[in-house]
Amino acid sequence: MRKKIIAANWKMNKDINETSEFISAFQKEMQGSDCPAEVVICPPFTALHVAAKNLQGSDFKLGAQNLHFEDNGAFTGEISARMLKSLEVVYVIVGHSERRQFFAETDEIVAKKVKKALISDLKVILCVGESLSERDGGVTEKVLERQVKAPLGGLTAQDMANLVIAYEPIWAIGTGRNATPQQAEEAHAFIRSVVAEMFDRDVAASLTIQYGGSVKPDNAAQLLSQPDVDGALVGGASLKADSFAKIVRSCPFGKTA
Ligand code: PGA
């Protein structure tokens, strides 16, 4: 059975005090919850250290929102994989549409980051997703195929065990307009078919594919009950401990998942 993962992407939100407050409130909210999904919290870089301390001894995992593909050097403002590892970071988000859109990250850069993260023993949450004009223009599958194939080319089946894909249609991010469960399912099934073609059926069948884009407590269960939807990457609704906990608690995955 595939691993289920629900991740909080805080983006550029929360200082160290807000991070500590969130984590203690969230841990209280989650007491007694038996959702079998892995929970990942991705604060900004500046709050990773305090988050790591606060998460010690819990089952919740720490994630970062980005990394640079070089090991070190003259890259002002950048953060390396090794720096993240030293902060007990387990996951790193790569290729979020906001990075592609506002920070000019190309498929080539995304591919380099994915490779660097994996050889550095970080697990990757690779984001893919089409814009509204691409969806309206009927090229959703073409875009997804390109965004999946570029970074996955050259990876091994073993690498794939440490990689998660997050399908995040750009038109659904932060807009309050989530994809319908059917739209999400179609895109996820398509992504899985691309991975099956690149690797094999087993790799595709064990790949966790999260949905992201306006996931909220009131739509999470429906989205997550789709057969190919294995979790969620949550932005806005992950900023409040109670709403993120509601999303995690509403997950319909069976205990044996
Ligand atoms: P949202 O963001 O939940 O606020 O739409 C999701 C994301 O960008 O990962």
py3Dmol code that shows the C-alpha trace and the ligand (Angstrom):
import py3Dmol

protein = """\
ATOM      1  CA  MET A   1       0.000   0.000   0.000  1.00  0.00           C
ATOM      2  CA  ARG A   2       1.273   3.458  -0.860  1.00  0.00           C
ATOM      3  CA  LYS A   3       2.451   5.833   1.807  1.00  0.00           C
ATOM      4  CA  LYS A   4       0.013   8.657   2.523  1.00  0.00           C
ATOM      5  CA  ILE A   5       1.499  12.075   3.218  1.00  0.00           C
ATOM      6  CA  ILE A   6      -0.127  15.307   4.318  1.00  0.00           C
ATOM      7  CA  ALA A   7       2.253  18.254   4.230  1.00  0.00           C
ATOM      8  CA  ALA A   8       2.000  21.858   5.362  1.00  0.00           C
ATOM      9  CA  ASN A   9       3.670  24.383   3.068  1.00  0.00           C
ATOM     10  CA  TRP A  10       3.835  27.583   5.077  1.00  0.00           C
ATOM     11  CA  LYS A  11       5.505  29.570   2.293  1.00  0.00           C
ATOM     12  CA  MET A  12       6.825  32.935   3.581  1.00  0.00           C
ATOM     13  CA  ASN A  13       4.827  32.844   6.814  1.00  0.00           C
ATOM     14  CA  LYS A  14       5.649  32.447  10.515  1.00  0.00           C
ATOM     15  CA  ASP A  15       8.619  33.596  12.585  1.00  0.00           C
ATOM     16  CA  ILE A  16      10.195  31.415  15.265  1.00  0.00           C
ATOM     17  CA  ASN A  17       7.648  32.259  17.956  1.00  0.00           C
ATOM     18  CA  GLU A  18       4.700  31.568  15.690  1.00  0.00           C
ATOM     19  CA  THR A  19       6.350  28.306  14.671  1.00  0.00           C
ATOM     20  CA  SER A  20       6.709  27.119  18.272  1.00  0.00           C
ATOM     21  CA  GLU A  21       3.147  28.156  19.055  1.00  0.00           C
ATOM     22  CA  PHE A  22       1.819  26.303  16.033  1.00  0.00           C
ATOM     23  CA  ILE A  23       3.667  23.099  16.802  1.00  0.00           C
ATOM     24  CA  SER A  24       2.516  22.890  20.404  1.00  0.00           C
ATOM     25  CA  ALA A  25      -1.078  23.714  19.432  1.00  0.00           C
ATOM     26  CA  PHE A  26      -0.978  21.197  16.579  1.00  0.00           C
ATOM     27  CA  GLN A  27       0.414  18.458  18.795  1.00  0.00           C
ATOM     28  CA  LYS A  28      -2.442  19.036  21.232  1.00  0.00           C
ATOM     29  CA  GLU A  29      -4.991  18.953  18.412  1.00  0.00           C
ATOM     30  CA  MET A  30      -3.567  15.688  17.128  1.00  0.00           C
ATOM     31  CA  GLN A  31      -3.581  13.796  20.417  1.00  0.00           C
ATOM     32  CA  GLY A  32      -5.492  10.565  20.011  1.00  0.00           C
ATOM     33  CA  SER A  33      -5.783  10.916  16.241  1.00  0.00           C
ATOM     34  CA  ASP A  34      -5.250   7.688  14.364  1.00  0.00           C
ATOM     35  CA  CYS A  35      -4.799   8.976  10.822  1.00  0.00           C
ATOM     36  CA  PRO A  36      -2.060   6.797   9.355  1.00  0.00           C
ATOM     37  CA  ALA A  37      -0.756   9.513   7.015  1.00  0.00           C
ATOM     38  CA  GLU A  38       2.730  10.870   7.541  1.00  0.00           C
ATOM     39  CA  VAL A  39       2.558  14.535   8.511  1.00  0.00           C
ATOM     40  CA  VAL A  40       5.237  16.896   7.217  1.00  0.00           C
ATOM     41  CA  ILE A  41       5.640  20.524   8.258  1.00  0.00           C
ATOM     42  CA  CYS A  42       7.583  22.846   5.951  1.00  0.00           C
ATOM     43  CA  PRO A  43       8.345  26.166   7.646  1.00  0.00           C
ATOM     44  CA  PRO A  44      10.550  28.883   6.145  1.00  0.00           C
ATOM     45  CA  PHE A  45      14.331  28.314   6.438  1.00  0.00           C
ATOM     46  CA  THR A  46      14.623  30.675   9.419  1.00  0.00           C
ATOM     47  CA  ALA A  47      12.206  28.583  11.494  1.00  0.00           C
ATOM     48  CA  LEU A  48      13.618  25.138  10.661  1.00  0.00           C
ATOM     49  CA  HIS A  49      15.905  25.015  13.666  1.00  0.00           C
ATOM     50  CA  VAL A  50      13.217  25.855  16.197  1.00  0.00           C
ATOM     51  CA  ALA A  51      10.764  23.559  14.436  1.00  0.00           C
ATOM     52  CA  ALA A  52      13.268  20.676  14.590  1.00  0.00           C
ATOM     53  CA  LYS A  53      13.635  21.193  18.344  1.00  0.00           C
ATOM     54  CA  ASN A  54       9.894  21.367  18.884  1.00  0.00           C
ATOM     55  CA  LEU A  55       9.230  18.284  16.772  1.00  0.00           C
ATOM     56  CA  GLN A  56      11.793  16.140  18.577  1.00  0.00           C
ATOM     57  CA  GLY A  57      10.236  12.921  19.794  1.00  0.00           C
ATOM     58  CA  SER A  58       7.101  13.373  17.698  1.00  0.00           C
ATOM     59  CA  ASP A  59       6.086  11.430  14.599  1.00  0.00           C
ATOM     60  CA  PHE A  60       5.778  14.590  12.531  1.00  0.00           C
ATOM     61  CA  LYS A  61       8.494  15.191   9.969  1.00  0.00           C
ATOM     62  CA  LEU A  62      10.273  18.389   9.053  1.00  0.00           C
ATOM     63  CA  GLY A  63      10.461  19.674   5.481  1.00  0.00           C
ATOM     64  CA  ALA A  64      12.092  22.637   3.747  1.00  0.00           C
ATOM     65  CA  GLN A  65      10.583  24.616   0.887  1.00  0.00           C
ATOM     66  CA  ASN A  66      13.594  24.831  -1.413  1.00  0.00           C
ATOM     67  CA  LEU A  67      17.318  24.128  -1.768  1.00  0.00           C
ATOM     68  CA  HIS A  68      20.187  25.044  -4.085  1.00  0.00           C
ATOM     69  CA  PHE A  69      21.713  22.413  -6.345  1.00  0.00           C
ATOM     70  CA  GLU A  70      25.331  23.284  -5.563  1.00  0.00           C
ATOM     71  CA  ASP A  71      27.098  22.060  -2.429  1.00  0.00           C
ATOM     72  CA  ASN A  72      28.481  25.442  -1.381  1.00  0.00           C
ATOM     73  CA  GLY A  73      30.119  28.555  -2.768  1.00  0.00           C
ATOM     74  CA  ALA A  74      29.330  32.071  -3.924  1.00  0.00           C
ATOM     75  CA  PHE A  75      25.533  31.825  -4.127  1.00  0.00           C
ATOM     76  CA  THR A  76      24.360  34.683  -1.927  1.00  0.00           C
ATOM     77  CA  GLY A  77      21.098  33.947  -0.193  1.00  0.00           C
ATOM     78  CA  GLU A  78      20.970  30.264  -1.085  1.00  0.00           C
ATOM     79  CA  ILE A  79      20.735  27.171   1.135  1.00  0.00           C
ATOM     80  CA  SER A  80      22.407  23.818   0.410  1.00  0.00           C
ATOM     81  CA  ALA A  81      21.207  20.273   0.942  1.00  0.00           C
ATOM     82  CA  ARG A  82      23.882  19.731   3.590  1.00  0.00           C
ATOM     83  CA  MET A  83      22.666  22.743   5.569  1.00  0.00           C
ATOM     84  CA  LEU A  84      19.168  21.277   5.532  1.00  0.00           C
ATOM     85  CA  LYS A  85      20.423  17.856   6.619  1.00  0.00           C
ATOM     86  CA  SER A  86      22.177  19.440   9.593  1.00  0.00           C
ATOM     87  CA  LEU A  87      18.762  20.784  10.691  1.00  0.00           C
ATOM     88  CA  GLU A  88      17.156  17.353  10.700  1.00  0.00           C
ATOM     89  CA  VAL A  89      15.153  18.151   7.613  1.00  0.00           C
ATOM     90  CA  VAL A  90      13.680  15.008   6.055  1.00  0.00           C
ATOM     91  CA  TYR A  91      11.731  16.357   3.062  1.00  0.00           C
ATOM     92  CA  VAL A  92      12.317  19.211   0.646  1.00  0.00           C
ATOM     93  CA  ILE A  93       9.758  20.742  -1.707  1.00  0.00           C
ATOM     94  CA  VAL A  94      11.191  21.231  -5.202  1.00  0.00           C
ATOM     95  CA  GLY A  95       9.717  23.039  -8.191  1.00  0.00           C
ATOM     96  CA  HIS A  96       6.768  24.703  -6.488  1.00  0.00           C
ATOM     97  CA  SER A  97       4.901  26.793  -9.062  1.00  0.00           C
ATOM     98  CA  GLU A  98       5.702  29.965  -7.107  1.00  0.00           C
ATOM     99  CA  ARG A  99       9.414  29.182  -7.508  1.00  0.00           C
ATOM    100  CA  ARG A 100       8.917  28.468 -11.203  1.00  0.00           C
ATOM    101  CA  GLN A 101       6.826  31.625 -11.682  1.00  0.00           C
ATOM    102  CA  PHE A 102       8.514  34.233  -9.451  1.00  0.00           C
ATOM    103  CA  PHE A 103      12.063  32.893  -9.298  1.00  0.00           C
ATOM    104  CA  ALA A 104      12.469  31.687 -12.858  1.00  0.00           C
ATOM    105  CA  GLU A 105      13.014  28.027 -12.012  1.00  0.00           C
ATOM    106  CA  THR A 106      13.096  26.036 -15.216  1.00  0.00           C
ATOM    107  CA  ASP A 107      12.608  22.284 -15.635  1.00  0.00           C
ATOM    108  CA  GLU A 108      16.391  22.051 -15.900  1.00  0.00           C
ATOM    109  CA  ILE A 109      16.950  23.772 -12.550  1.00  0.00           C
ATOM    110  CA  VAL A 110      14.206  21.683 -10.958  1.00  0.00           C
ATOM    111  CA  ALA A 111      15.916  18.535 -12.275  1.00  0.00           C
ATOM    112  CA  LYS A 112      19.267  19.568 -10.777  1.00  0.00           C
ATOM    113  CA  LYS A 113      17.646  20.278  -7.422  1.00  0.00           C
ATOM    114  CA  VAL A 114      15.845  16.927  -7.383  1.00  0.00           C
ATOM    115  CA  LYS A 115      19.094  15.083  -8.069  1.00  0.00           C
ATOM    116  CA  LYS A 116      21.036  17.025  -5.446  1.00  0.00           C
ATOM    117  CA  ALA A 117      18.356  16.447  -2.818  1.00  0.00           C
ATOM    118  CA  LEU A 118      18.214  12.697  -3.484  1.00  0.00           C
ATOM    119  CA  ILE A 119      21.979  12.137  -3.412  1.00  0.00           C
ATOM    120  CA  SER A 120      22.036  14.147  -0.194  1.00  0.00           C
ATOM    121  CA  ASP A 121      19.572  11.749   1.397  1.00  0.00           C
ATOM    122  CA  LEU A 122      16.665  14.189   1.445  1.00  0.00           C
ATOM    123  CA  LYS A 123      13.209  13.058   0.352  1.00  0.00           C
ATOM    124  CA  VAL A 124      11.709  15.152  -2.436  1.00  0.00           C
ATOM    125  CA  ILE A 125       8.211  16.561  -2.845  1.00  0.00           C
ATOM    126  CA  LEU A 126       8.267  17.465  -6.544  1.00  0.00           C
ATOM    127  CA  CYS A 127       5.518  19.921  -7.530  1.00  0.00           C
ATOM    128  CA  VAL A 128       3.950  19.885 -10.974  1.00  0.00           C
ATOM    129  CA  GLY A 129       0.822  21.533 -12.322  1.00  0.00           C
ATOM    130  CA  GLU A 130      -0.687  23.423 -15.202  1.00  0.00           C
ATOM    131  CA  SER A 131      -1.835  27.052 -15.407  1.00  0.00           C
ATOM    132  CA  LEU A 132      -5.415  28.024 -16.170  1.00  0.00           C
ATOM    133  CA  SER A 133      -4.573  28.949 -19.756  1.00  0.00           C
ATOM    134  CA  GLU A 134      -2.833  25.612 -20.235  1.00  0.00           C
ATOM    135  CA  ARG A 135      -5.884  23.772 -18.880  1.00  0.00           C
ATOM    136  CA  ASP A 136      -8.232  25.827 -21.026  1.00  0.00           C
ATOM    137  CA  GLY A 137      -5.957  25.281 -24.008  1.00  0.00           C
ATOM    138  CA  GLY A 138      -6.206  21.505 -23.567  1.00  0.00           C
ATOM    139  CA  VAL A 139      -2.489  21.005 -22.900  1.00  0.00           C
ATOM    140  CA  THR A 140      -2.653  19.902 -19.250  1.00  0.00           C
ATOM    141  CA  GLU A 141      -1.301  16.417 -19.972  1.00  0.00           C
ATOM    142  CA  LYS A 142       1.472  17.764 -22.172  1.00  0.00           C
ATOM    143  CA  VAL A 143       2.603  20.139 -19.419  1.00  0.00           C
ATOM    144  CA  LEU A 144       2.430  17.471 -16.711  1.00  0.00           C
ATOM    145  CA  GLU A 145       4.349  15.014 -18.864  1.00  0.00           C
ATOM    146  CA  ARG A 146       7.120  17.556 -19.446  1.00  0.00           C
ATOM    147  CA  GLN A 147       7.306  18.552 -15.783  1.00  0.00           C
ATOM    148  CA  VAL A 148       7.440  14.908 -14.674  1.00  0.00           C
ATOM    149  CA  LYS A 149       9.856  13.638 -17.329  1.00  0.00           C
ATOM    150  CA  ALA A 150      12.474  16.388 -17.001  1.00  0.00           C
ATOM    151  CA  PRO A 151      13.431  15.783 -13.359  1.00  0.00           C
ATOM    152  CA  LEU A 152      12.747  12.038 -13.295  1.00  0.00           C
ATOM    153  CA  GLY A 153      14.919  11.226 -16.294  1.00  0.00           C
ATOM    154  CA  GLY A 154      18.058   9.499 -15.058  1.00  0.00           C
ATOM    155  CA  LEU A 155      16.632   8.562 -11.665  1.00  0.00           C
ATOM    156  CA  THR A 156      16.652   4.969 -10.483  1.00  0.00           C
ATOM    157  CA  ALA A 157      13.785   2.971  -9.020  1.00  0.00           C
ATOM    158  CA  GLN A 158      15.529   3.365  -5.677  1.00  0.00           C
ATOM    159  CA  ASP A 159      15.546   7.158  -6.067  1.00  0.00           C
ATOM    160  CA  MET A 160      11.829   6.970  -6.786  1.00  0.00           C
ATOM    161  CA  ALA A 161      11.224   5.412  -3.380  1.00  0.00           C
ATOM    162  CA  ASN A 162      12.363   8.735  -1.906  1.00  0.00           C
ATOM    163  CA  LEU A 163      10.307  10.961  -4.163  1.00  0.00           C
ATOM    164  CA  VAL A 164       6.732  12.153  -3.895  1.00  0.00           C
ATOM    165  CA  ILE A 165       4.895  14.110  -6.576  1.00  0.00           C
ATOM    166  CA  ALA A 166       2.489  16.888  -5.653  1.00  0.00           C
ATOM    167  CA  TYR A 167      -0.034  17.732  -8.357  1.00  0.00           C
ATOM    168  CA  GLU A 168      -0.845  21.385  -7.849  1.00  0.00           C
ATOM    169  CA  PRO A 169      -2.855  23.053 -10.597  1.00  0.00           C
ATOM    170  CA  ILE A 170      -1.719  26.690 -10.518  1.00  0.00           C
ATOM    171  CA  TRP A 171      -5.285  27.957 -10.901  1.00  0.00           C
ATOM    172  CA  ALA A 172      -6.210  26.240  -7.641  1.00  0.00           C
ATOM    173  CA  ILE A 173      -3.330  27.550  -5.514  1.00  0.00           C
ATOM    174  CA  GLY A 174      -4.417  30.173  -3.015  1.00  0.00           C
ATOM    175  CA  THR A 175      -7.534  30.912  -5.034  1.00  0.00           C
ATOM    176  CA  GLY A 176     -10.105  29.036  -2.980  1.00  0.00           C
ATOM    177  CA  ARG A 177     -10.980  27.173  -6.166  1.00  0.00           C
ATOM    178  CA  ASN A 178      -9.842  23.594  -5.669  1.00  0.00           C
ATOM    179  CA  ALA A 179      -9.783  21.037  -8.452  1.00  0.00           C
ATOM    180  CA  THR A 180     -12.792  18.765  -8.312  1.00  0.00           C
ATOM    181  CA  PRO A 181     -12.027  15.282  -6.963  1.00  0.00           C
ATOM    182  CA  GLN A 182     -12.521  14.010 -10.509  1.00  0.00           C
ATOM    183  CA  GLN A 183     -10.085  16.520 -12.025  1.00  0.00           C
ATOM    184  CA  ALA A 184      -7.522  15.633  -9.372  1.00  0.00           C
ATOM    185  CA  GLU A 185      -8.021  11.903  -9.927  1.00  0.00           C
ATOM    186  CA  GLU A 186      -7.617  12.260 -13.693  1.00  0.00           C
ATOM    187  CA  ALA A 187      -4.379  14.222 -13.359  1.00  0.00           C
ATOM    188  CA  HIS A 188      -2.991  11.837 -10.737  1.00  0.00           C
ATOM    189  CA  ALA A 189      -3.802   8.772 -12.824  1.00  0.00           C
ATOM    190  CA  PHE A 190      -2.130  10.436 -15.803  1.00  0.00           C
ATOM    191  CA  ILE A 191       1.011  11.255 -13.795  1.00  0.00           C
ATOM    192  CA  ARG A 192       1.109   7.650 -12.589  1.00  0.00           C
ATOM    193  CA  SER A 193       0.883   6.430 -16.177  1.00  0.00           C
ATOM    194  CA  VAL A 194       3.826   8.634 -17.190  1.00  0.00           C
ATOM    195  CA  VAL A 195       5.885   7.210 -14.320  1.00  0.00           C
ATOM    196  CA  ALA A 196       4.876   3.651 -15.306  1.00  0.00           C
ATOM    197  CA  GLU A 197       6.077   4.332 -18.825  1.00  0.00           C
ATOM    198  CA  MET A 198       9.396   5.777 -17.594  1.00  0.00           C
ATOM    199  CA  PHE A 199      10.064   3.098 -14.969  1.00  0.00           C
ATOM    200  CA  ASP A 200       7.643   0.236 -14.489  1.00  0.00           C
ATOM    201  CA  ARG A 201       4.264  -0.567 -12.996  1.00  0.00           C
ATOM    202  CA  ASP A 202       5.640  -1.294  -9.539  1.00  0.00           C
ATOM    203  CA  VAL A 203       7.432   2.042  -9.264  1.00  0.00           C
ATOM    204  CA  ALA A 204       4.299   3.830 -10.454  1.00  0.00           C
ATOM    205  CA  ALA A 205       2.036   1.871  -8.137  1.00  0.00           C
ATOM    206  CA  SER A 206       4.103   2.706  -5.084  1.00  0.00           C
ATOM    207  CA  LEU A 207       4.538   6.420  -5.884  1.00  0.00           C
ATOM    208  CA  THR A 208       2.778   8.765  -3.468  1.00  0.00           C
ATOM    209  CA  ILE A 209       0.980  11.538  -5.369  1.00  0.00           C
ATOM    210  CA  GLN A 210      -0.347  14.402  -3.269  1.00  0.00           C
ATOM    211  CA  TYR A 211      -2.924  16.933  -4.374  1.00  0.00           C
ATOM    212  CA  GLY A 212      -2.377  20.625  -3.610  1.00  0.00           C
ATOM    213  CA  GLY A 213      -4.429  23.729  -4.319  1.00  0.00           C
ATOM    214  CA  SER A 214      -6.985  25.175  -1.900  1.00  0.00           C
ATOM    215  CA  VAL A 215      -7.212  22.043   0.243  1.00  0.00           C
ATOM    216  CA  LYS A 216      -9.397  22.944   3.223  1.00  0.00           C
ATOM    217  CA  PRO A 217     -10.965  21.032   6.129  1.00  0.00           C
ATOM    218  CA  ASP A 218     -14.269  20.876   4.246  1.00  0.00           C
ATOM    219  CA  ASN A 219     -12.947  19.480   0.956  1.00  0.00           C
ATOM    220  CA  ALA A 220      -9.997  17.349   2.096  1.00  0.00           C
ATOM    221  CA  ALA A 221     -11.853  14.085   2.731  1.00  0.00           C
ATOM    222  CA  GLN A 222     -13.513  14.124  -0.687  1.00  0.00           C
ATOM    223  CA  LEU A 223     -10.253  14.828  -2.520  1.00  0.00           C
ATOM    224  CA  LEU A 224      -8.319  12.298  -0.468  1.00  0.00           C
ATOM    225  CA  SER A 225     -10.840   9.547  -1.056  1.00  0.00           C
ATOM    226  CA  GLN A 226      -9.929   9.356  -4.742  1.00  0.00           C
ATOM    227  CA  PRO A 227      -7.980   6.174  -5.536  1.00  0.00           C
ATOM    228  CA  ASP A 228      -4.889   7.930  -6.914  1.00  0.00           C
ATOM    229  CA  VAL A 229      -4.824  10.803  -4.409  1.00  0.00           C
ATOM    230  CA  ASP A 230      -2.375   9.794  -1.680  1.00  0.00           C
ATOM    231  CA  GLY A 231      -2.209  12.926   0.390  1.00  0.00           C
ATOM    232  CA  ALA A 232      -2.253  16.688   0.303  1.00  0.00           C
ATOM    233  CA  LEU A 233       0.130  19.620   0.143  1.00  0.00           C
ATOM    234  CA  VAL A 234      -1.632  22.364   2.021  1.00  0.00           C
ATOM    235  CA  GLY A 235      -0.774  26.076   1.923  1.00  0.00           C
ATOM    236  CA  GLY A 236      -3.197  28.606   3.411  1.00  0.00           C
ATOM    237  CA  ALA A 237      -5.185  26.112   5.488  1.00  0.00           C
ATOM    238  CA  SER A 238      -1.992  24.785   7.107  1.00  0.00           C
ATOM    239  CA  LEU A 239      -1.232  28.078   8.840  1.00  0.00           C
ATOM    240  CA  LYS A 240      -3.705  27.498  11.661  1.00  0.00           C
ATOM    241  CA  ALA A 241      -3.128  24.471  13.879  1.00  0.00           C
ATOM    242  CA  ASP A 242      -6.819  23.640  14.190  1.00  0.00           C
ATOM    243  CA  SER A 243      -7.547  23.784  10.477  1.00  0.00           C
ATOM    244  CA  PHE A 244      -4.450  21.763   9.540  1.00  0.00           C
ATOM    245  CA  ALA A 245      -5.301  19.209  12.239  1.00  0.00           C
ATOM    246  CA  LYS A 246      -8.850  18.977  10.883  1.00  0.00           C
ATOM    247  CA  ILE A 247      -7.457  18.187   7.443  1.00  0.00           C
ATOM    248  CA  VAL A 248      -5.150  15.486   8.830  1.00  0.00           C
ATOM    249  CA  ARG A 249      -7.920  14.029  10.996  1.00  0.00           C
ATOM    250  CA  SER A 250     -10.378  13.991   8.107  1.00  0.00           C
ATOM    251  CA  CYS A 251      -8.162  11.750   6.016  1.00  0.00           C
ATOM    252  CA  PRO A 252     -10.195   8.767   4.871  1.00  0.00           C
ATOM    253  CA  PHE A 253      -7.243   6.373   4.650  1.00  0.00           C
ATOM    254  CA  GLY A 254      -7.738   3.049   6.373  1.00  0.00           C
ATOM    255  CA  LYS A 255      -5.550   2.254   9.373  1.00  0.00           C
ATOM    256  CA  THR A 256      -3.632  -0.298   7.387  1.00  0.00           C
ATOM    257  CA  ALA A 257      -2.762   2.208   4.638  1.00  0.00           C
TER     258      ALA A 257
END
"""
ligand_1 = """\
9
PGA
P -2.984 26.617 -1.008
O -1.451 26.368 -1.444
O -3.392 25.453 -0.170
O -2.947 27.906 -0.248
O -3.779 26.709 -2.271
C -0.999 25.100 -1.786
C 0.434 25.163 -2.210
O 0.832 26.126 -2.868
O 1.218 24.249 -1.898
"""
view = py3Dmol.view(width=600, height=400)
view.addModel(protein, "pdb")
view.setStyle({"model": 0}, {"cartoon": {"style": "trace"}})
view.addModel(ligand_1, "xyz")
view.setStyle({"model": 1}, {"stick": {}})
view.zoomTo()
view.show()
